[in-house]
């Protein structure tokens, strides 16, 4: 799996390192977005600052995006492979399950274009829906 992980890093212009390989390998295996604390626990023993810097590097290169789901801790999820730094990149709805407390990307559910009044300029946009996920609603 590591050659594929390194390829994904290199495609985004990120130099592969052991920590970057570990973090990306773990993110690839996730079904839901993951917090820094959960990632740190999963990869223990690792340095929290190094993991945080790795996530920020990934975010700057459009490999991951952060999600503010209202829980007080940012979550991180992989971007689509063709994501770039064009404004409004990877704009899709996120879903927070109030039962299992997981946050999911819904990449096929795009955030609609919202017209702004004259003189307003948006830098970011997000839409988080909250409810019960498919797994928990059974």
N, C-alpha and C positions, 0 to 999 in steps of 0.2 A: 504493500500500500504506500510506502514512503516515496517511491518514484513518482506516483500519481500526485501525492501531496506536494512534493518539490516542484512538479510541473505546474500545479495550480499557483504556487507562490511565484514562480518565475514568470508566468503569464501576466501576473499583476505587477511585475517589477519589484518583487520583494526577495531579498537575498535569503535563501534557506539557512536556518540555524536549527540546532537541536530543539530549542524551546519553541520556535515557530512551527516546526514539524509536529511536535507534540500537541500544541494547542490546536492547530488546524486539523490534525487527525482526530482529535476528540470532538471538535465542532462538526466535522463531517458525519460523525456517528449519531448526532443528536436529532431527535424528532421535534424538539421544541427549543426555543431560545434558552440560553443559560446565563446565569449571573456570574460576575467575577468570583464571588465567594464559592459558588458551586463548582466552577471550573478549577479554582485553587484546591478545593477539597479532592476533586477527582484526580488531579495531577500531583498531589502531595507526595513527597515534600518539594515544593517549589517556592520561589520568591514571589510574593504577591505583586511587587512593583514590576518585576520582569514580565509577569503574565499581563498586567495592566498595560504596560508599554507595547507588548506584542499585540494586544487587542486594538490599541490606538493606531498602531502601524497598519494593521489589517483594515481598520476603518478608513484611514486616510487613502488607502489604495483600493477602496471599494471591494474588498474581499468579504467583509462583514458589515452589518449595520447594527446600530444600537436601538433599543426599543425602550421607551419610557411607558411602562404599562400601569403606572400609578401605584406600584408596590413600594416605591422608595429606592429601589435598586435597579440600575439599568440592566437590561438583558441583551445578549448578543446572539445574532444568527447569521448564517452565511447569506451572502447576496447571490443573486443569479449569476451564472458564469459570465454573461454578456453585460453585466452592470458596469457603468462607467461613472465618472464624476460629473457628468452633465447635470445641470440643475434638474431636480425632480427625479433623480435616478431611483430605481427600485421602489417606487411608491405603491405600496400595497397595504391592505388592511392587516392588522394584527388582532388576535383574539386571546383574551385572558380568561382562563377557566377558573371560576370562583370555587370549584370543588377541588381539583388537583393542584391548583395554583401554578399551572404551567402557561406559558405564553407561546402561541403558535403564529407563524407567518402564514398568511393566506395569499400566496402570490398571484393567484388567478382572480382575486377580488381587488381590483385597482381602486385607488382613491380618486374620486372624480375631480375634475378641474373646478376650482372654486374661483370665480371672478372677484377681484378685490377692487375697492374704490380707488379712484385716481389718486396717485401719490403714495399708495401703499405698495410695499415690495416684500414678498414672503421669502424667507431664507430656508425654512424647513416646513414640513407638513407631516402630520401623522394622524392615524385614526386607529384607535384601540376599541374594539368591541368587547364587552364583558358578558359572561354567561356560563353555560356548562358545555364542555367539549363533547364530541361524539363518544369518546371512551367512557366518560363519567355519566352520560345521560342514559346508559343502558340499565 
